[in-house]
Structures are given as structure tokens and as C-alpha cells.
Amino acid sequence: MNDTAVLPVRLHLLRALVARQGGEWTPARVGRTYLAAGVDAPKGTTHKADLKRLHAMGVLDRRDQPGRTHYVPSRTARGNNR
């Protein structure tokens, strides 16, 4: 079964926006994105979980720095969206 077939609608949205906008993704950015799109997912734990899920799917790469973790579109994902 395709991983994307069972994703919540908000993750389909987030995946598309990551591909289109690129850049660094943090739980705070996901929260602002969901709020602007009218997605009912106000909790930071949901934002973190969604980033982790897209990372597990190979859509995002995780970047750890002292005191800060963020995600960026993976090379594979960027290559598939050109």
C-alpha cells in the first residue's frame, strides 16, 4: 500500500507545501501554516509528529543543531518535484 493513501488531509497539504515552498520547517512554521490554511491542528505535538512522519517517509531530512531541530526537503523529494 502506498504511504500517502492513508495520510490525513493535513499531511497531504503539508507535503505539498514543503515541496512548493522549501526551506526550513519547524513545529512553529507548521502551526502557522495550518492556521493560515484553516486546518484544525492547534497542538505543537501534532506539528512535531507530522514533521517526523514526513521525515520517516523520506520527504524531509532532519537537521539537529545545539538547542534547535528543524527539517528541510530531502534531496530525493526535491528531485521528484522538479
N, C-alpha and C positions, 0 to 999 in steps of 0.2 A: 504494500500500500504506500502511496506517495505521502510523505510527511506533511505536505501542505493541505491535503484533503481533510485533515482533522483539526486544523488550526482554528482558533476563534477568529472572528471577523477582525478584531483589533490587531491581531498579529499579521494578517494579510495586509492590512493598512500600514503597519509599521514596517514590514518587509519592503513594501513598495516605496515608502518614503525614504528608507535607508538607501535604497538603490538610486533614487532620484536625487536626494539631497547630499548624500555622502557625509563626510566629516566625522567628528567625534560624537558618540552617543552615550549619554549618562542617564540614570534614572530620572533626573530632573528634566532633561530635554524630552524624554519620552512622556513624562507627565504633562509638560507644556504642549506637546504635540497632540496628545489625546484630548486635552482640554479644548484646544483650538478646533479639533475635528468633531467635538461633541461626543467623544467616547466616554462611557461611564466606567472609568477605572481609576479612581482617585488615589489609590494606595501606592506608596513607594515600593512596597513588597511586590506588588503586581508588576510595576515597571521593571524592577530588578529581574524578576522571574521571566519576563518577556525578553529582555536582553539575553539572559542565559539560554533561553530556548532557541533564539536565533543564532546564538554562538554555537550551540550543540548541532544545529542544522548546517553549519558552515557558512552562514550568511554574514556573520560578524566575527572579527578577531578581537580577542581581549587584550588590552594593554594595561599592565599594572605598573604604577609608579608609587613612590612613598606617599601614603595618605590619599591616593586617588586611583580609581579604576575607571576606565572608560572602554568603549568598544568602537571599532571602525569597520567599515565594509571590508570583507575579506577580498583578497585578490581574485579568487575564483568567482565570487559573486559579482565583482566589478566587471570581470571579463565576460560574464554571461549576460550582462545588461548593456553592452555596447552595441 
